[in-house]
Amino acid sequence: MRQCRHASHRDGFSLIELLVVISILGILVGLTAAGIGRVRVAQQARNTDETITKLQKGLDQQITAVVDEATRDGNPYLAQLIPFCGNDKDRAKALLTYVYLKREFPQTFAEARTGIGAPGFPIALQPHKAFNTIPAGPSGLTAAQESAVLLYIILQEKGNRGQVMPVDDGTNAAQTNIGPFKAFQDGYGVPIAFQRWFESPELNQAPYLHTKNPFFADPFDPLGKLAAAWPITVPAGRAISCTALQIANFDGVNKVIMVQSAGQDRAFDPPFGGSAANDDIYGYRLVRFGNKGN
């Protein structure tokens, strides 16, 4: 008796099986893409922190050199400022510190092309020669872009008293162009700006306070000589000084000169405009706290 056997033949996958395989592949691709995205974002953050830290340290070196020159007893401008400051040498040193800082660290092209002086102010300083490359007239750049260009000049070209950053400092890969100008950029591809005399409530609290006087926190005026009342013999001196420096007042609070990244949202927070969410990365925080720069 002959038995017939029916073999089971499968010529391919069913539609349901194909859909299941495609779904699994889609999930795997999505997970891989998400992982790559997280790695990329983490690398961008690391690159930004490293660059900001290097730039802030270079800026701090230049600030120290400028303050040292402004406050040395042999500075020729000091003798001219002492009578203007009511014969108070400490007040004259603090004022000269502000004068030098404004000249050496201009934040806008207009400042870079303008010297220090005002009617009734006893000294006049010409713009630093390193900024001669800044053209006259409107730049067409935003405030943050002008600041970024000037930061590059300050750190890489100005050579302030031997404190210029070396060309092999590790920031070459973090450089970009803004029109005909060079600038540093963060890990997100945005030019890095800087702020002069930045103030924040946290700077008037530990651990940022560096002061000899418990009532005044300004590191450039540690004795509070500029913020305090000036002698009656020079009643207009304080106002004239503010006019010469183009600042509203001497308030005695802690100030820092810092580099600033726009952060992951690539938009600067005020005063440069941009996003309302504060994810900007501040150089002074990174230098003190490592990875806590925003």
Phi, psi and omega in degrees: 000126185270128177260135178260127178250132179258108180284145178269118181248135176237116182273352181175189180272151175283166180300320181296317179296319178298318180296322179295315180297315180298320179297317179296316178299320179298318178297316180298317178297318179297317179295320179295316180297318179296320178296318178296320179297318179295321178296318180296315180296319179296321179292320177299318180295318179295315180299319180297312181299317181295316181294314180300318181298315180297316181293320180294320179295320176296320178295318179299322178298317180291322178300315179300317180296320181293315180296320179300318180291321182294330187258002179286144185297333183275003180295125184295333180286338183297318181298328180284331183274334185302310177298323179298331182262025178071032180060030178254107183296321181296320178294319179296320178296318179295318180294318179294328175300314178297319180299312181295318182296320179295320180291317186280338184231063177293141183258345178229161178299323180298318178294321182296332181266356186247136177281184179256125178172163178193156177304126181091349179277132191284347181231158177221129178243133176283158177301151178295138184298337180296338182266012178295340180284348180284119183287157176281159178089176180301137183271337185078004180259158174285168178300319180294322180292318177299318178299320180295318178297316181293325177299318179297315179298317181299316187271328187251342187236330188289326179061045185298104174053042177079006185261017180295145179288137179293154183292340180257033183280001178092004180258002181300323180286348181254037180244150182214180178240138171241096188062233180275001185256157175260156178203165171269151177230154180273184182293347180262003177084017180254134178303141181270125181261179172216157178236138177258135178060045178288135179237145179204146179305327181293336181288346177263017178231163175299146006262019187272344183291128175225093189211151175265347183239122184294346183263349181227137186246353185295116182293341179269354175218064190296339179264000179069025184290328181279324181283332181286169179295137177273156181300152181298339180289342178229058187297332182264356185300320181294316180294318178298320180296317179297322178295317180297325183265355179057046175235157184289316183192170170260105187261355176077002181271164182295135178232148175227152171256117191221154171272155188214129174258146179288346179083188188295331180281356175060022180229125180290141172278167178309145013271003180272003182082187177102210187294150175279339178283130187268085175247013177299153182249122185258132183297323183294330177287318181297317181297325181273322189242011178072251188271010181256066185262357180238000000 
